[in-house]
Amino acid sequence: MKKTAQGGTSRAYEIRELRAADLGKGFVETLGNLTTTGGLTPAGARKILSMMKRAPLYHILVAVGADGQIMGATTLLVEQKFIHGGGLVGHIEDVAVRSGYEGRGVGGSLVKAAVELAKGLGCYKCILDCSDGLVGFYEKLGFRRHDVGMRIDFKGDPKRKP
């Protein structure tokens, strides 16, 4: 799907699933604008993508500029439930916009595309966690506050198997 960026300089981009060839075109840098990537390289990302592609619950979406560079990314995880008649739930994770592309509608376009993908896959709801500072952004995209998010952090090697 082609989009035209909002604000600033007008720039066309496409929202689509991540391809291995994208990994050396700013994907890791885009994630680094969200949080630490732990020294992830394009080669390391290729190994991770290969594992993810084996499981149908992962859908990594990217915004790709006309020059082929990654402008933003997000992940939709699709969870099979026992409740709700075995329904599916979409979880949006890791919404990231590459430094320099903020404020152009890339993040919103990625979230909207993930929501539409979740609907198309038959999910009965789509959820995400965000910081308090981003609540207004997600409310403008149709989300509402619901419940409380909680977490526990484990110290040590982030590659540790549970």
Buried (B, 14 or more C-beta within 10 A) or exposed (E): EEBEBEEEEEBEBBBBBBEEEBBBBBBBBBBBBBEEBEEBEBEBBEEEBEEBEEEEBBBBBBBBBEEEBBBBBBBBBBEEEEEEEEBBBBBBBBBBBBEEBBEBBBBBBBBBBBBBBBEEBEBEBBBBBBEEEEEEBBEEBEBEEEEEEEEEEEEEEEEEEE
